[in-house]
Amino acid sequence: MTGSTTKQTSPRRVGLFGGTGFVGSYLVDALLDNGFHPVLLVRNGSGAKLRQPDRCTLITGDINDAGAITRVAEGSDALIYNIGILREFPKRGITFARLQDEAARRVIDTAVAAGVQRFLLMSANGVKPDGTDYQRSKFNAEAHLQGTNLDWTIFRPSVLFGDPRGHMEFATQLSAEIIDSLLPAPLFHAGLLPRNAGGFSMSPVHVTDVAAAFVRALQDAQTIGQTYHLGGPESITWRDLLGRLATARGRKKLMLPAPALGVIAAATLLDRFEAFPITRDQLRMLLEGNACAPDDLLALGIEPKHFSSEALAYLNDVPHQAAAA
């Protein structure tokens, strides 16, 4: 991406779908801090999750409620779609296709019908049409948005980290399930031999940097029609990532090679149970890596935070158990 300098007349009212979760709470804060008025779709009873509800307009409903979606869109100057999940629970109707593809297209089409020209989409690094169900659903939403005449901007972050504020978050979950476990940390590897075990890379990006990128896009017309890959200042291996989590927790952690084939075989039988910690697709995406350069954040004028003990200090302030979604 090239540097962006052209300013646009910033929208004042921003409709936000997915404002009560981990990333959503930071998006709301960033919008408010920069003079925007968030209009949030909130499920009945979920308003208590908001930190500053009195400064937002709340529309009660869910993502299947066409009327509620329209009420968010009408009167909004821009829309943000930030609804996403890391794991499916089909028996509860929670699937990638429904929430990350079909619902996203429904909101995009509502924006077109309501005359809301500006649209920002939260996607993910590594999405592709022939990938996992997660990757494919995100890619399909991107393609649908790009096929409209909306002034769109797409964000593809690597793994996000930051104070979970009571929600599920990458580093907190790994700390609880791996670093605090009595078992050795698994260094996953493809094949039978432990070549380059734990050597796949990712670029952890702080959630406040991602929220700042959304705000910059609302303020800058040069971001229209652009896709931004949001990565932290460095790409680190799985082995190094676990080491940094252990250091942040003041611990030493034994790490041993773990053949992915064995875990995939177990997941094939057990990942339909919510208690099983990882799915086949999650492991496949992990082995693919999730690294991207910090160039796009820098082009937006954002200096990305490092995945350091200082930035991970919140791990010692939250209960060390997997946060509830």
C-alpha positions in Angstrom: 0.0 0.0 0.0 1.1 3.5 -0.6 1.0 6.2 2.0 -2.4 7.9 2.4 -2.7 11.6 2.8 -6.0 12.7 1.2 -8.6 13.4 3.8 -12.3 12.9 3.3 -15.3 14.3 5.1 -15.5 11.8 7.9 -18.8 10.0 8.5 -20.2 10.9 11.9 -22.6 8.0 12.5 -21.0 4.6 12.1 -23.1 1.4 12.2 -21.2 -1.4 13.7 -22.1 -5.1 13.5 -20.0 -7.1 16.0 -19.5 -4.4 18.6 -19.9 -6.3 21.8 -17.0 -8.8 21.5 -13.2 -8.6 21.9 -12.3 -6.6 18.8 -15.7 -4.8 18.8 -15.1 -3.2 22.2 -11.8 -1.6 20.9 -13.5 -0.5 17.8 -16.2 1.3 19.8 -13.5 3.0 22.0 -11.6 4.1 18.9 -14.7 5.5 17.2 -15.7 7.4 20.3 -12.2 8.7 20.9 -12.2 10.1 17.4 -15.5 11.9 17.4 -17.7 9.2 15.8 -21.1 8.1 17.0 -21.4 4.3 17.0 -24.8 2.7 16.2 -24.6 -0.9 17.4 -26.7 -3.9 16.6 -27.0 -5.6 20.1 -28.7 -8.8 20.9 -31.3 -8.7 23.6 -29.4 -8.8 27.0 -26.0 -8.1 25.4 -26.0 -4.4 26.1 -24.3 -5.1 29.5 -21.1 -6.1 27.6 -20.7 -2.5 26.4 -18.3 -0.2 28.2 -19.9 3.1 27.2 -23.5 2.3 26.2 -24.7 5.8 27.0 -22.5 7.2 24.3 -23.8 4.9 21.6 -27.1 4.3 19.8 -28.2 0.7 20.5 -30.5 -1.2 18.1 -31.9 -4.4 19.6 -31.9 -7.4 17.3 -29.7 -10.1 15.8 -27.9 -10.6 12.5 -30.8 -12.6 11.2 -33.3 -9.7 11.8 -33.5 -7.8 8.5 -35.5 -5.0 10.2 -32.9 -4.5 12.8 -30.1 -4.4 10.2 -32.0 -1.8 8.2 -32.5 0.3 11.4 -28.7 0.3 11.9 -28.1 1.2 8.3 -30.6 4.0 8.0 -29.1 7.3 9.2 -25.6 5.8 9.3 -22.9 7.4 7.2 -20.8 4.2 7.2 -21.1 0.6 8.2 -18.5 -1.8 9.7 -19.0 -5.6 9.6 -16.9 -7.2 12.3 -18.8 -10.4 13.1 -16.6 -13.4 13.1 -16.0 -16.7 14.9 -13.0 -18.9 15.4 -14.9 -22.2 15.7 -18.2 -23.5 14.4 -21.0 -25.1 16.5 -23.4 -26.3 13.9 -25.9 -27.7 16.4 -26.4 -24.2 17.8 -26.6 -22.7 14.3 -23.1 -21.1 14.6 -21.3 -21.6 11.4 -18.7 -19.8 9.3 -21.0 -19.8 6.3 -23.9 -18.2 8.2 -22.0 -15.5 10.1 -19.0 -14.7 8.0 -20.5 -15.1 4.5 -24.3 -15.1 4.4 -24.8 -12.5 7.2 -22.1 -10.3 5.8 -23.7 -10.3 2.4 -27.0 -9.5 4.0 -25.5 -6.4 5.6 -23.7 -5.4 2.5 -26.9 -5.6 0.4 -28.7 -3.6 3.1 -26.1 -0.9 2.8 -26.6 -0.7 -0.9 -30.4 -0.5 -0.5 -30.2 2.1 2.3 -27.8 4.3 0.4 -24.9 3.9 2.8 -21.9 4.3 0.6 -19.0 3.6 2.9 -18.4 0.1 4.1 -15.5 -1.5 6.1 -15.1 -5.2 6.4 -13.1 -7.2 8.9 -11.6 -10.2 7.1 -8.5 -12.2 8.0 -5.0 -12.8 6.7 -4.7 -15.9 4.5 -8.3 -16.1 3.2 -8.7 -17.9 -0.1 -11.5 -19.5 -2.2 -10.1 -23.0 -1.9 -9.2 -23.0 1.8 -10.9 -24.1 5.0 -14.5 -23.3 5.6 -13.3 -20.3 7.7 -11.0 -19.0 5.0 -13.6 -19.5 2.2 -16.4 -17.8 4.1 -14.3 -14.7 4.7 -13.2 -14.7 1.0 -16.7 -15.0 -0.2 -17.8 -11.9 1.8 -14.8 -10.0 0.4 -15.8 -10.9 -3.2 -19.4 -9.9 -2.6 -18.4 -6.5 -1.3 -15.9 -5.9 -4.1 -18.7 -6.6 -6.6 -20.8 -3.7 -5.3 -20.5 0.0 -6.0 -19.8 0.7 -2.3 -16.8 2.6 -1.2 -15.2 -0.4 0.5 -12.1 -1.1 2.5 -11.1 -4.6 3.6 -8.8 -5.4 6.5 -7.0 -8.7 6.8 -5.2 -8.9 10.2 -2.9 -11.7 11.4 -3.7 -13.0 14.9 -4.8 -10.3 17.2 -3.8 -9.9 20.8 -4.5 -7.5 23.7 -6.4 -7.3 27.0 -9.4 -9.6 26.4 -11.8 -7.5 28.6 -13.6 -10.7 29.5 -13.7 -12.1 26.0 -11.9 -14.9 24.1 -8.4 -13.7 23.0 -5.5 -15.5 21.3 -2.7 -15.0 23.8 -4.9 -15.5 26.9 -6.3 -18.8 25.5 -2.8 -20.1 24.6 -1.5 -19.1 28.0 -4.3 -21.0 29.8 -4.4 -24.1 27.6 -0.7 -24.5 26.9 1.6 -22.4 29.1 -0.3 -23.1 32.3 -0.8 -26.8 31.5 1.4 -29.4 33.2 1.9 -31.0 29.7 4.8 -30.0 27.4 3.9 -27.4 24.9 3.3 -29.0 21.4 5.6 -27.9 18.6 3.4 -29.1 15.7 5.0 -30.3 12.5 3.8 -31.8 9.2 4.9 -35.4 8.4 6.3 -38.0 10.7 9.7 -36.5 11.2 10.0 -33.4 13.4 11.6 -31.2 10.7 11.1 -27.6 11.6 8.8 -28.4 14.4 7.0 -25.3 15.5 8.7 -23.3 12.7 5.5 -21.9 11.1 5.2 -18.1 11.6 2.6 -15.5 12.3 2.6 -11.7 12.9 0.7 -11.0 16.1 -1.0 -7.5 15.8 -2.3 -5.5 18.8 -6.0 -5.0 18.8 -5.6 -1.2 19.4 -3.6 -1.0 16.2 -6.3 -2.7 14.2 -9.0 -0.5 15.7 -6.9 2.5 14.8 -6.7 1.3 11.2 -10.5 1.3 10.9 -10.7 4.8 12.1 -7.9 6.0 9.7 -9.9 4.4 6.9 -13.0 6.4 7.8 -10.9 9.6 7.7 -9.0 9.0 4.5 -10.5 8.6 1.0 -7.3 7.0 -0.3 -8.2 3.8 1.6 -11.3 3.3 -0.5 -11.0 0.2 -2.7 -8.0 -1.0 -0.8 -7.3 -4.3 1.1 -4.9 -3.9 4.0 -2.9 -6.8 5.6 -2.4 -5.9 9.2 0.6 -7.5 10.8 2.7 -6.7 13.8 6.3 -5.4 13.5 7.8 -8.9 13.2 7.0 -12.4 12.1 7.7 -14.9 14.8 7.6 -18.7 14.9 5.1 -20.8 16.9 8.1 -21.9 19.1 9.1 -18.3 19.7 5.6 -17.2 20.3 5.1 -19.8 23.1 8.4 -18.8 24.5 7.4 -15.2 24.8 4.1 -16.2 26.4 6.0 -18.2 29.0 8.4 -15.3 29.6 5.5 -12.9 30.1 4.0 -15.4 32.6 7.4 -15.7 34.4 7.7 -19.4 33.5 9.9 -21.8 31.7 8.1 -24.2 29.5 9.2 -27.6 28.1 8.4 -27.9 24.4 8.3 -31.1 22.4 7.6 -31.9 18.7 4.1 -33.0 18.1 3.1 -34.6 14.7 0.1 -32.8 13.3 -1.2 -36.0 11.7 -1.9 -37.5 15.1 -3.7 -34.5 16.3 -5.7 -34.2 13.1 -6.7 -37.9 13.4 -7.9 -37.3 16.9 -9.7 -34.1 15.9 -11.5 -36.0 13.1 -13.2 -38.1 15.8 -13.5 -35.5 18.6 -13.6 -31.9 17.3 -17.4 -32.1 17.0 -17.3 -31.9 20.8 -16.9 -28.4 22.2 -14.5 -29.5 24.9 -11.9 -30.7 22.3 -9.4 -27.8 22.2 -8.6 -27.6 18.5 -10.3 -28.5 15.2 -8.7 -30.1 12.0 -9.1 -26.8 10.1 -7.6 -24.7 12.9 -4.5 -26.9 12.9 -4.2 -26.8 9.1 -4.4 -23.0 9.2 -1.8 -22.9 12.0 0.6 -25.0 10.0 0.1 -22.7 7.0 1.4 -19.8 9.0 -0.2 -16.4 9.3 2.5 -13.9 8.7 2.3 -10.6 7.0 4.5 -7.5 7.0 3.7 -4.3 9.0 3.9 -2.2 5.8 0.2 -1.5 5.6 -0.1 -0.4 9.2 2.9 1.9 8.7 1.3 3.3 5.5 -1.7 4.2 7.6 0.5 6.1 10.0 0.3 3.4 12.7 3.5 2.2 14.5 2.6 -1.4 15.4 3.2 -2.7 18.9 5.5 -5.6 19.6 4.5 -9.0 20.9 6.6 -8.4 24.0 6.3 -9.1 27.8 5.4 -5.5 28.3 2.5 -5.7 25.8 1.5 -9.1 27.3 1.4 -7.9 30.9 -2.3 -8.3 30.9 -1.8 -12.1 31.0 -1.0 -11.7 34.7 -4.1 -9.7 35.4 -6.8 -12.0 34.0 -8.0 -15.4 35.3 -5.8 -18.1 33.8 -8.5 -20.1 32.2 -9.8 -20.0 28.6 -12.0 -16.9 28.4 -15.6 -17.5 27.5 -16.6 -16.4 24.0 
